[in-house]
Amino acid sequence: MNDNSDNNDNNEYETTIEMVHALWASDSKIDDVELDIESLKIPQLHSKYMKIMNDENRILNRMMFTHKMLEKDKFEYYSGKMCQEDLDERNWKPLALKILKGDVAKYMDGDPDVVQNLVMIGDQREKVGLLNSIIGSVNNRSFQITNAIKWKQFTNGING
């Protein structure tokens, strides 16, 4: 999914939450006729979702660091401390008003760039949370398979 996560700073939506849901919808099915094969798939599923989760956690961490830098830049901007060269580099217009130090946080909290960044971080956290849940299900899969086997034995009159 995110094989080139180090090479692309904007890849946080390569693996969308919808894609993770679709993958899990397919992978979560247990074929009750071939429970032995399903049991053997557990390590592969674990590896698959751990790799995706690791990639998505790395993206989340980069997003958090980027957000910290954005907050610093926005603080300088709203405090009136940002030089023209930095404004030009970011394609920001100089502030037309003087903001009191106590009001800077309010302006930062309502800044569209900051809000958009926080929304993206929230979406990424949801994706990582979903992957954690999926890995928990994969870890419990052997118990589900064991229960299915025991149920088959019970319904067939075999005491195991």
N, C-alpha and C positions, 0 to 999 in steps of 0.2 A: 504494500500500500504506500508507505512513505519511505521507500528505499533511498531516496535522495534527500532526506530531511536536512542534512547538513549543507547541501548545496543550494537550497531554496528557502529564503527567509519567509516567503509568503505561502507556504504549503500547508498551513493549518487546516485548510478545508479540502485537501486532497482526499482524506478519509473522512467523509461526513458521518454524522451520527446516523443518518438514514442508511448509509452503506454498512455500518456496523450492525444495525438492526437487521438488515437483509442477510448479511453473512450469518448472523446468529440464528435467524429464522430457519436457515437451511441446515446449519451445523448442529442445532439443538435437537433435531429429530433423532430418535433412537429406534432403529429397526428391531422390533421385538422378535423377529424370526432369526436374526443373526446377532444375538447378544454377545457372542464371543468376539466377533469382528468389531462390534461397537466398543467393547472393552479395550481392544487393542488400539482404537483410535484416540483414546483419552490423552496419551502423551503428545500426540500430534496436535490435537486441539489446544492443549495447554500451551505448547510452544507457539502455535499460531497466534493466540490471543495475548500471550505475554509479549511477543514481539510488537504487536500492534500497540499494546498498552505502553510499552517502553518508549516507542516512537512518539506516541501522543503525550506522554509525560514530559518528554524532552521539549516538545513544541510548547506545552503549557509553561514550562520553566523559562523558555526564551521569551514567551509572551509576557510573563511576569517581569522579567528584567527590562524588556522594552517599555513596559508600562511605567516602571520606576524612572526610567530616563525621560519619558514623556512628561511625567509629573514634575520632574525637576525643571525641564524646559518651560513648561506652562507656568510654574511658580515664578521663574525669572521673567517670563513674558508679562504676566499680570502684575508683578512687582515693579515693572518698568526698568528692570536691570538687564534686559537682553539687548545686545548691540545690534546695529543695523545689518552687519555681515551675517549674524546668526539668523536674523529675521528673513533676510534674503535667501539664505540656504534652505530654510524651512518653508519658504513661500508664504510667510505670515506678514500681515500688514501691521504697522505700528499702532499701538493703542491710542485712541483719540482722547481717552479720559484717564485721570489719575485715580487708581483704586487704593483705598485705605488698606493697610497691612492686615487688619482684622477681617476684611472682606475678600481677600485673595482666595481663600479656601472655597467660598461660595461660587466664585467665578470658575475656579478649577473644576469643582464638582459638576457644574453645568456646561462645561466646555464640550462641544460636539466630538472633538477628537478623543478626549478622555472617556466620554460616555461610550463611544463606539468601541474603544479599546476594552473597556470593562465588559461590554456585551460579548465581545469575542472571547474574552477570558472565561466568562460564565458558560458560554457554549462549550468551550474546550474542557472545562471542569466537568460538565455534564457527560461529555464523551468519555473522559477518564473514569468517572463514576460508573458509567454503564459497563465499561470494560472490566472494572473491578468486580462488578456483579456477575458478569459472564464467567470470569475466571473462577469465582466462587462456585458457580453452577458446574463448571467443568470439574472442579475438585470434588464435587459431590456426585458426579456421574457414576462412579463405581458403586456407590451405595444404591443409586436408582437401578442400576443394572442387576445388582445382587437381589434387590427386592423383586424385580421383574422375574428373575430366575426362580426365586422362592415361590412366587405367586403361581408360576407355571407348574412347578412341582406340586403345589397344593391342589390346584385345579385338576391335575392329572392323577391325583391320589398317591403321589410319591412323597414319602417323608424324607426330608433332607436334613 
